[in-house]
Amino acid sequence: MNSSLLLGALISSLLFSVSVFCADQATLDKGKRLYLSNCIQCHNKDPNVKGSIGPEMVDAPLSVMTSKVMTGLYPVVLPAGFVPKRKSKAMKKITKLEKDIPAIHAWVQSVKKKK
């Protein structure tokens, strides 16, 4: 993984609490719109449910989502406690979403069902 992507993932991780817990409605609406227009081809319309190709997304930390969207791969070092749902390498990178990943992640987390 190149150093700029690693730095980006680290910064994204540090901003996680802000993006999830302080996301305004406009950010959540944008995240939902982007998720529905870019992710449901493989992931389920409901991020709590696995899709036709991609797994459910609600448990993916921001650093994992960032790495998957930007590279198509899981980070070299996974966050503590995170276990990938699928081992496939079917994810295609969607680099045009780089600046929008925190909004998508915030929306996905906002609809997470409590266990």
Helices and strands as residue ranges (DSSP letters): H 3-14, H 16-21, H 25-38, H 62-71, G 95-100, H 101-110
